[in-house]
Amino acid sequence: MANTLIVTGARRGLGAALARELAATLAPARTVLTARDASGLLCDAPHVVPVCADLGTRKGVGAAARAVAEAVAGAPRRHDAVWDAVLVHNAGSLDPLGRISPELGGGGGAEDVFDACVASAALNLASFAALTSSFVGVVAGRDPSMPPSLVVNVSSLAGVQAFASWGVYCAGKAYREMLARTVQEEQGRVLALSYAPGPLDTDMQAAIREEPAVDGAVRAAFRDAHSQGRLVDPAVSARALGRVLAGGPAAVEALGGRVDLFDLPPA
Ligand SMILES: NC(=O)c1ccc[n+]([C@@H]2O[C@H](COP(=O)([O-])OP(=O)(O)OC[C@H]3O[C@@H](n4cnc5c(N)ncnc54)[C@H](OP(=O)(O)O)[C@@H]3O)[C@@H](O)[C@H]2O)c1
């Protein structure tokens, strides 16, 4: 049980699966779901707040942070909950794709590479840091008799392994993993977990199969995974994370801050 659940990028892909699964597993009293288009952003939970927010912008991050603060403050204080609040950072993008070369800027100059990297950093890095900071500010000072809160960083194998043509994405996931570890180091009552959800059958994988900027060997490997049915259904990955979170702080702490889908026992 959680008092408040927040999932970013909850309209499609893994985020939609996580919203459904964690709403069922954690029975949150308040749920905040974000997407750039908030229509149809619902899950089977009471008090769902849909938030329309482009997390690549200052304005969108501010709107999301305010909705999170209001939801946490307004949620019933169930002392017997497993978690007080759980924030799942799912939203993310692969762009810019390309080798560490002018390809990153579409073949243009350093200015174009700079612009592409700034756009990626806004969504994948700055929004992660800003929403986490705001969340910590809201939950860390709560009544100490409340259960701990949790930040979940949806990460990737790419956070610990380099893939040709995904350099900016890989670096972004590594940044987020280190930031999550730092939260864990700094905060007693806010835990953090990085979760690598496996290769998922979502729009992101479709882009990997189709985008010309993806390295040929990488593209071929993921095309094979797709054609051989080795991509993971996002609902399966969400269920695996749900089982971990249902185990509460002790189960999460036992993982040491990071876990990959393939390291978890099958259902
Ligand atoms: N697919 C994989 O194989 C795989 C593997 C490892 C890790 N992951 C990670 O899993 C997470 C979800 O990926 P997915 O496969 O579900 O990808 P996806 O189908 O491409 O979905 C991306 C999500 O990010 C959101 N998003 C993108 N740009 C945004 C922006 N500017 N502001 C707010 N939200 C934005 C999208 O929301 P909108 O609906 O608003 O566009 C969508 O919910 C990502 O963090 C990804 O890195 C994926």
The ligand as an SDF file (V2000), in Angstrom:
LIG
                    3D

 48 52  0  0  0  0  0  0  0  0999 V2000
   11.7400    0.2950  -24.7530 N   0  0  0  0  0  0  0  0  0  0  0  0
   12.8210   -0.2570  -24.2370 C   0  0  0  0  0  0  0  0  0  0  0  0
   13.3390   -1.2560  -24.7560 O   0  0  0  0  0  0  0  0  0  0  0  0
   13.4250    0.3090  -22.9960 C   0  0  0  0  0  0  0  0  0  0  0  0
   14.5160   -0.3770  -22.4280 C   0  0  0  0  0  0  0  0  0  0  0  0
   15.0980    0.1340  -21.2810 C   0  0  0  0  0  0  0  0  0  0  0  0
   14.6030    1.2860  -20.6970 C   0  0  0  0  0  0  0  0  0  0  0  0
   13.5360    1.9380  -21.2670 N   0  0  0  0  0  0  0  0  0  0  0  0
   13.0540    3.1520  -20.6030 C   0  0  0  0  0  0  0  0  0  0  0  0
   11.6820    2.9770  -20.2700 O   0  0  0  0  0  0  0  0  0  0  0  0
   11.0440    4.2570  -20.2510 C   0  0  0  0  0  0  0  0  0  0  0  0
    9.7780    4.1870  -21.0830 C   0  0  0  0  0  0  0  0  0  0  0  0
   10.1360    3.8450  -22.4010 O   0  0  0  0  0  0  0  0  0  0  0  0
    9.1110    3.2130  -23.4560 P   0  0  0  0  0  0  0  0  0  0  0  0
    9.7970    2.0660  -24.0710 O   0  0  0  0  0  0  0  0  0  0  0  0
    7.7790    3.0710  -22.8650 O   0  0  0  0  0  0  0  0  0  0  0  0
    9.1700    4.4150  -24.5140 O   0  0  0  0  0  0  0  0  0  0  0  0
    8.0770    5.1380  -25.3960 P   0  0  0  0  0  0  0  0  0  0  0  0
    7.0380    4.1560  -25.8000 O   0  0  0  0  0  0  0  0  0  0  0  0
    8.8570    5.8360  -26.4400 O   0  0  0  0  0  0  0  0  0  0  0  0
    7.4530    6.1690  -24.3640 O   0  0  0  0  0  0  0  0  0  0  0  0
    8.2040    7.2870  -23.9430 C   0  0  0  0  0  0  0  0  0  0  0  0
    7.4680    7.9350  -22.8130 C   0  0  0  0  0  0  0  0  0  0  0  0
    8.1790    9.1190  -22.4430 O   0  0  0  0  0  0  0  0  0  0  0  0
    7.2920   10.2050  -22.5060 C   0  0  0  0  0  0  0  0  0  0  0  0
    7.9330   11.4250  -22.9930 N   0  0  0  0  0  0  0  0  0  0  0  0
    8.7590   11.5640  -24.0750 C   0  0  0  0  0  0  0  0  0  0  0  0
    9.0980   12.8470  -24.2240 N   0  0  0  0  0  0  0  0  0  0  0  0
    8.4700   13.5320  -23.2280 C   0  0  0  0  0  0  0  0  0  0  0  0
    8.4320   14.8900  -22.8490 C   0  0  0  0  0  0  0  0  0  0  0  0
    9.1060   15.8470  -23.5250 N   0  0  0  0  0  0  0  0  0  0  0  0
    7.6970   15.2370  -21.7710 N   0  0  0  0  0  0  0  0  0  0  0  0
    7.0070   14.3100  -21.0850 C   0  0  0  0  0  0  0  0  0  0  0  0
    7.0070   13.0040  -21.3830 N   0  0  0  0  0  0  0  0  0  0  0  0
    7.7330   12.6250  -22.4420 C   0  0  0  0  0  0  0  0  0  0  0  0
    6.1980    9.7970  -23.4820 C   0  0  0  0  0  0  0  0  0  0  0  0
    5.0370   10.5320  -23.1740 O   0  0  0  0  0  0  0  0  0  0  0  0
    3.9920   11.0890  -24.2860 P   0  0  0  0  0  0  0  0  0  0  0  0
    2.8870   10.0760  -24.3160 O   0  0  0  0  0  0  0  0  0  0  0  0
    3.5850   12.3880  -23.7050 O   0  0  0  0  0  0  0  0  0  0  0  0
    4.7250   11.1910  -25.6010 O   0  0  0  0  0  0  0  0  0  0  0  0
    6.0510    8.3170  -23.1850 C   0  0  0  0  0  0  0  0  0  0  0  0
    5.1940    8.1020  -22.0960 O   0  0  0  0  0  0  0  0  0  0  0  0
   12.0720    5.2600  -20.7660 C   0  0  0  0  0  0  0  0  0  0  0  0
   12.6820    5.9100  -19.6790 O   0  0  0  0  0  0  0  0  0  0  0  0
   13.0910    4.3750  -21.4820 C   0  0  0  0  0  0  0  0  0  0  0  0
   14.3600    4.9590  -21.5270 O   0  0  0  0  0  0  0  0  0  0  0  0
   12.9370    1.4690  -22.3940 C   0  0  0  0  0  0  0  0  0  0  0  0
  1  2  1  0
  2  3  2  0
  2  4  1  0
  4  5  1  0
  4 48  2  0
  5  6  2  0
  6  7  1  0
  7  8  2  0
  8  9  1  0
  8 48  1  0
  9 10  1  0
  9 46  1  0
 10 11  1  0
 11 12  1  0
 11 44  1  0
 12 13  1  0
 13 14  1  0
 14 15  2  0
 14 16  1  0
 14 17  1  0
 17 18  1  0
 18 19  2  0
 18 20  1  0
 18 21  1  0
 21 22  1  0
 22 23  1  0
 23 24  1  0
 23 42  1  0
 24 25  1  0
 25 26  1  0
 25 36  1  0
 26 27  1  0
 26 35  1  0
 27 28  2  0
 28 29  1  0
 29 30  1  0
 29 35  2  0
 30 31  1  0
 30 32  2  0
 32 33  1  0
 33 34  2  0
 34 35  1  0
 36 37  1  0
 36 42  1  0
 37 38  1  0
 38 39  2  0
 38 40  1  0
 38 41  1  0
 42 43  1  0
 44 45  1  0
 44 46  1  0
 46 47  1  0
M  CHG  2   8   1  16  -1
M  END
$$$$
